[in-house]
Amino acid sequence: MTRPLFGCIEAGGTKFVAAIVAGPDDIRETVRFDTTTPAETIGATLDWLRAAQGRHGALSAIGIASFGPLELDRAAPDWGYITATTKKGWSNCDFAGLIGRSLSLPVGFDTDVNGAALAESRWGAGRGKPVCVYVTIGTGIGGGAIIDGKPLQGLSHPEMGHIRLPRHADDTGFSGVCPFHGDCLEGLASGPAIMARWGASLSDLPQGHVAHDIIAWYLAHMVVTLQSIMEPACVILGGGVTGTPGLIDRIRTQADILGGGYFRGRAKDIIIPPGLGDKAGLLGGLALAQDILPHAV
C-alpha cells in the first residue's frame, strides 16, 4: 500500500525547513529558507511545495510547527495566525490559512515545541509515556506537554519559558532579556541571556565558569516546577544551549537537590535528550498533518 505524502513545515524565527514526508523514517526531500518577511518566506515555501508535488506526487495534508504565539482555536476568526510575536513583521500573520488556501489542503497547526513534543511522544524519547514534556533552550525557551497523546492546550498554548524563578545568589545585577518579563526563565537562561551577561555562548565558556552552574540551577527549577504541576514521565531537553557538554548532568544534579526526594521521578531517569535529534520539530509537522486528516474528510 502506498503511503500518503505530507508537506511538513518547521517554522522558526531564524529559518524555515520544509519537507515532503511519508513517515518518520521516510523523509523524501527537504529545503531550508531564511526567515525574512512573511511574503518572502511563506511565498518561497509555497513555491517549493508546489514544485515538490510534481517530483513526488500529490500531498494529503500540510503540518506546520511554528514559532509563536499562535491562535490555535479553530473556532476563532484568526485561527492559524501568528499573533503578537516579537519577530518583526510577523504579528497578525495569517500563516496556516494562507498555506491551506494556496494549496487547497487541510492544515494541522501548532507551536514548534508542541509539534516536537508530539513527535517525541509518538516516535522518540517519550514513546509510550502518558505525560511527556519537551523543552527547547536556545534563542528562546519554550515547552510543550503531551498528555495521553494530545498536546496540552488551555486558553492558548503553554508558555513554559516565561515561568518566574528565584534569582541565583551569584547572578546579580542582570535584569534579563525578555521584553515582556525581564528576568523570567527565558530572560535568564536562553542563549541571548547567556551572551548578554558573559559575552559568549555557554558551550564556549570554560567548564569551571560560574555560568554553567547558574544556568543548570535555573533549568533545574523549571524541571521541578513541571514535576510539581504534572509529574511527567520525561522532560526532554532540546535546543542549542542543551548541547553544552555536561549541562544535562548538572541539571539532573540540581533538580534532585531542589526536589528534595519528594517526587516520584528521579532526575537521571526523566531529564533526557531528544530521541529524534534535530528532526523533532520537522517530524512534529508530520504528526500534525497526520492528525488533521480524519477531520478533513
RARA-V381073 format. One record per residue. N is the residue number from 1. SS is DSSP state (helix for helix, strand for strand, loop for the rest). OMEGA is omega in radians with two decimals (* if undefined). D_LAST is the distance of its C-alpha to the last C-alpha in Angstrom with 1 decimal. Layout:
<<N | SS | OMEGA | D_LAST> <N | SS | OMEGA | D_LAST>>
This chain:
<<1 | loop | -3.13 | 19.7> <2 | loop | 3.11 | 18.7> <3 | loop | 3.01 | 17.2> <4 | loop | 3.12 | 14.3> <5 | loop | -3.14 | 16.0> <6 | strand | 2.96 | 15.5> <7 | strand | -3.09 | 17.6> <8 | strand | 3.13 | 19.5> <9 | strand | 2.95 | 21.9> <10 | strand | -3.02 | 24.7> <11 | strand | 3.12 | 26.2> <12 | loop | 3.14 | 29.7> <13 | loop | 3.13 | 32.6> <14 | loop | -3.10 | 34.5> <15 | strand | 2.95 | 32.1> <16 | strand | 2.96 | 28.5> <17 | strand | 3.08 | 27.3> <18 | strand | -3.09 | 24.4> <19 | strand | 2.91 | 23.2> <20 | strand | -2.96 | 21.1> <21 | strand | 3.04 | 20.3> <22 | strand | 3.14 | 19.1> <23 | strand | -3.10 | 20.5> <24 | loop | 3.11 | 23.2> <25 | loop | -3.03 | 25.8> <26 | strand | 3.08 | 24.3> <27 | strand | -2.99 | 24.6> <28 | strand | -3.09 | 25.0> <29 | strand | 3.10 | 26.5> <30 | strand | 3.08 | 27.3> <31 | strand | 3.13 | 29.0> <32 | strand | 3.05 | 30.8> <33 | strand | 2.98 | 31.6> <34 | strand | 3.09 | 34.0> <35 | loop | 3.13 | 32.6> <36 | loop | 3.07 | 34.5> <37 | loop | 3.08 | 33.2> <38 | helix | -3.10 | 29.5> <39 | helix | -3.09 | 29.9> <40 | helix | -3.03 | 31.5> <41 | helix | 3.12 | 29.5> <42 | helix | 3.10 | 26.0> <43 | helix | 3.12 | 27.1> <44 | helix | 3.12 | 28.3> <45 | helix | 3.12 | 25.2> <46 | helix | 3.13 | 23.0> <47 | helix | -3.13 | 25.6> <48 | helix | -3.13 | 25.6> <49 | helix | 3.09 | 21.8> <50 | helix | -3.13 | 21.8> <51 | helix | -3.11 | 24.8> <52 | helix | 3.09 | 23.5> <53 | helix | 3.08 | 20.6> <54 | helix | -3.14 | 23.5> <55 | helix | -2.98 | 25.2> <56 | helix | -3.08 | 22.5> <57 | loop | -3.07 | 19.5> <58 | loop | 3.11 | 16.2> <59 | loop | 3.12 | 14.3> <60 | loop | -3.11 | 10.8> <61 | strand | 3.08 | 11.2> <62 | strand | 3.02 | 14.3> <63 | strand | -3.11 | 16.1> <64 | strand | 3.00 | 19.2> <65 | strand | -2.89 | 22.0> <66 | strand | 2.90 | 24.5> <67 | loop | -3.05 | 27.9> <68 | loop | 0.09 | 28.1> <69 | loop | -3.09 | 28.5> <70 | strand | 2.95 | 24.9> <71 | loop | -3.03 | 23.1> <72 | loop | 3.13 | 20.3> <73 | loop | -3.08 | 19.7> <74 | loop | 3.08 | 16.4> <75 | loop | -3.11 | 18.1> <76 | loop | 3.14 | 21.0> <77 | loop | 3.13 | 21.7> <78 | loop | 3.03 | 22.6> <79 | loop | 3.09 | 19.6> <80 | loop | -3.14 | 19.5> <81 | strand | 2.75 | 23.2> <82 | strand | -3.00 | 26.1> <83 | loop | -3.01 | 28.5> <84 | loop | -3.10 | 32.3> <85 | loop | 3.05 | 32.7> <86 | loop | 3.12 | 36.1> <87 | loop | -3.03 | 34.9> <88 | loop | 3.08 | 36.7> <89 | loop | -3.04 | 34.6> <90 | loop | 3.12 | 31.2> <91 | loop | 3.12 | 31.3> <92 | loop | 3.11 | 28.8> <93 | strand | 3.14 | 26.8> <94 | strand | -2.98 | 23.3> <95 | helix | -3.05 | 22.1> <96 | helix | -3.14 | 18.4> <97 | helix | 3.14 | 17.8> <98 | helix | 3.12 | 20.0> <99 | helix | -3.09 | 18.4> <100 | helix | -3.14 | 14.8> <101 | helix | -3.08 | 16.3> <102 | helix | -3.09 | 18.6> <103 | helix | -3.10 | 16.2> <104 | loop | -3.12 | 13.2> <105 | loop | 3.01 | 11.1> <106 | loop | -3.06 | 9.5> <107 | strand | 2.92 | 12.6> <108 | strand | -2.95 | 13.8> <109 | strand | 3.07 | 17.2> <110 | strand | 3.12 | 20.3> <111 | strand | 3.11 | 24.0> <112 | helix | -3.12 | 25.5> <113 | helix | 3.02 | 27.2> <114 | helix | 3.10 | 24.3> <115 | helix | 3.12 | 22.4> <116 | helix | 3.11 | 25.6> <117 | helix | 3.14 | 26.0> <118 | helix | 3.12 | 22.5> <119 | helix | 3.12 | 23.3> <120 | helix | -3.14 | 26.7> <121 | helix | -3.08 | 25.6> <122 | helix | -3.01 | 23.2> <123 | helix | -2.98 | 25.4> <124 | loop | -3.01 | 28.6> <125 | loop | -3.13 | 31.5> <126 | loop | -3.07 | 29.6> <127 | loop | 3.10 | 28.0> <128 | loop | -3.11 | 28.5> <129 | loop | -3.06 | 29.9> <130 | loop | 3.09 | 28.6> <131 | strand | -3.06 | 29.6> <132 | strand | 3.09 | 29.6> <133 | strand | 3.05 | 30.8> <134 | strand | 3.12 | 30.7> <135 | strand | 3.04 | 33.2> <136 | strand | 3.13 | 34.1> <137 | strand | -3.11 | 37.6> <138 | loop | 3.08 | 38.3> <139 | loop | 2.98 | 38.5> <140 | loop | 3.03 | 37.0> <141 | strand | 3.11 | 36.2> <142 | strand | -3.12 | 32.7> <143 | strand | 3.05 | 31.1> <144 | strand | 3.13 | 27.9> <145 | strand | 3.08 | 27.7> <146 | strand | -3.14 | 25.2> <147 | strand | -3.08 | 25.7> <148 | loop | 3.02 | 24.2> <149 | loop | -3.10 | 21.6> <150 | strand | 3.09 | 20.5> <151 | strand | 3.07 | 22.2> <152 | loop | 3.11 | 24.8> <153 | strand | 3.05 | 24.2> <154 | loop | 3.03 | 26.4> <155 | loop | 3.05 | 27.1> <156 | loop | 3.12 | 26.2> <157 | strand | 3.11 | 26.2> <158 | loop | 3.05 | 29.4> <159 | loop | -3.03 | 32.3> <160 | helix | -3.14 | 34.3> <161 | helix | -3.05 | 36.5> <162 | helix | 3.01 | 38.1> <163 | loop | 3.14 | 39.6> <164 | strand | -3.01 | 43.4> <165 | loop | 2.89 | 46.0> <166 | loop | 3.12 | 49.7> <167 | loop | 3.06 | 51.6> <168 | loop | -3.07 | 53.1> <169 | loop | -3.12 | 56.9> <170 | loop | -3.12 | 57.3> <171 | loop | -3.07 | 54.7> <172 | loop | 3.05 | 56.6> <173 | loop | 3.13 | 56.9> <174 | loop | -3.03 | 53.3> <175 | loop | 3.13 | 51.2> <176 | loop | -3.05 | 47.8> <177 | loop | 3.14 | 45.5> <178 | strand | -3.12 | 42.5> <179 | loop | -3.14 | 42.7> <180 | loop | -2.99 | 41.4> <181 | loop | -3.13 | 43.2> <182 | strand | -3.01 | 45.9> <183 | loop | 2.91 | 46.4> <184 | strand | -3.11 | 43.2> <185 | helix | 3.13 | 42.0> <186 | helix | 3.14 | 40.5> <187 | helix | -3.09 | 43.7> <188 | helix | -2.94 | 45.8> <189 | helix | 3.09 | 44.1> <190 | loop | 3.10 | 41.8> <191 | helix | 3.11 | 43.0> <192 | helix | 3.11 | 44.3> <193 | helix | 3.10 | 46.1> <194 | helix | -3.14 | 47.9> <195 | helix | -3.06 | 48.9> <196 | helix | -3.10 | 50.1> <197 | helix | 3.13 | 52.7> <198 | helix | 3.02 | 53.6> <199 | loop | 3.13 | 53.1> <200 | loop | 3.02 | 51.2> <201 | loop | -3.10 | 48.0> <202 | helix | -3.11 | 48.4> <203 | helix | 3.13 | 48.4> <204 | helix | 3.10 | 51.3> <205 | loop | 3.13 | 53.4> <206 | loop | -3.10 | 56.0> <207 | loop | 3.13 | 55.0> <208 | loop | -3.10 | 57.8> <209 | loop | -3.09 | 56.6> <210 | helix | -3.11 | 55.9> <211 | helix | -3.09 | 52.5> <212 | helix | 3.14 | 51.1> <213 | helix | -3.13 | 52.1> <214 | helix | -3.12 | 51.1> <215 | helix | 3.09 | 47.5> <216 | helix | -3.13 | 47.2> <217 | helix | 3.12 | 48.5> <218 | helix | -3.12 | 46.0> <219 | helix | 3.04 | 43.0> <220 | helix | 3.04 | 44.4> <221 | helix | 3.09 | 44.5> <222 | helix | -3.13 | 40.8> <223 | helix | -3.13 | 40.2> <224 | helix | 3.05 | 42.4> <225 | helix | 3.10 | 40.7> <226 | helix | 3.07 | 37.3> <227 | helix | -3.13 | 39.1> <228 | helix | -3.06 | 40.4> <229 | helix | -2.99 | 37.1> <230 | helix | 3.13 | 34.7> <231 | loop | -3.09 | 36.8> <232 | loop | 3.08 | 34.3> <233 | loop | 3.05 | 34.6> <234 | strand | 2.97 | 34.6> <235 | strand | -3.07 | 35.1> <236 | strand | -3.06 | 34.1> <237 | strand | 3.10 | 36.1> <238 | strand | 3.13 | 35.0> <239 | loop | -3.02 | 36.2> <240 | loop | -3.10 | 39.3> <241 | helix | -3.08 | 41.8> <242 | helix | 3.01 | 41.0> <243 | helix | 3.11 | 42.0> <244 | loop | -3.13 | 45.6> <245 | loop | 3.07 | 47.6> <246 | loop | -3.04 | 48.5> <247 | helix | -3.11 | 46.4> <248 | helix | 3.09 | 44.0> <249 | helix | 3.09 | 47.1> <250 | helix | 3.12 | 48.7> <251 | helix | 3.13 | 45.7> <252 | helix | -3.13 | 45.7> <253 | helix | -3.12 | 49.5> <254 | helix | -3.13 | 49.2> <255 | helix | 3.09 | 46.3> <256 | helix | 3.10 | 48.2> <257 | helix | -3.10 | 51.3> <258 | helix | 3.13 | 49.4> <259 | helix | 3.07 | 47.6> <260 | loop | 3.12 | 50.9> <261 | loop | -3.03 | 49.7> <262 | loop | -3.01 | 47.8> <263 | loop | -3.11 | 44.2> <264 | loop | -3.11 | 43.0> <265 | loop | 3.09 | 41.4> <266 | loop | -2.99 | 44.0> <267 | helix | -3.09 | 43.6> <268 | helix | -3.12 | 44.1> <269 | helix | -3.01 | 41.2> <270 | helix | 3.14 | 38.6> <271 | strand | -2.98 | 39.3> <272 | strand | 3.07 | 37.9> <273 | strand | 3.12 | 36.8> <274 | loop | 3.05 | 33.3> <275 | loop | -3.10 | 32.4> <276 | loop | 3.14 | 30.2> <277 | helix | -3.10 | 32.9> <278 | helix | 3.09 | 32.0> <279 | helix | -3.05 | 28.5> <280 | helix | -3.11 | 27.3> <281 | helix | 3.14 | 26.0> <282 | helix | 3.11 | 24.2> <283 | helix | 2.95 | 22.6> <284 | helix | 3.04 | 21.6> <285 | helix | 3.09 | 19.3> <286 | helix | -3.13 | 17.9> <287 | helix | 3.14 | 17.3> <288 | helix | 3.11 | 15.6> <289 | helix | 3.11 | 13.3> <290 | helix | -3.05 | 12.5> <291 | helix | -3.13 | 12.0> <292 | helix | -3.05 | 9.5> <293 | helix | -3.13 | 6.9> <294 | helix | -3.10 | 6.0> <295 | helix | -3.05 | 5.8> <296 | helix | -3.09 | 3.8> <297 | loop | * | 0.0>>
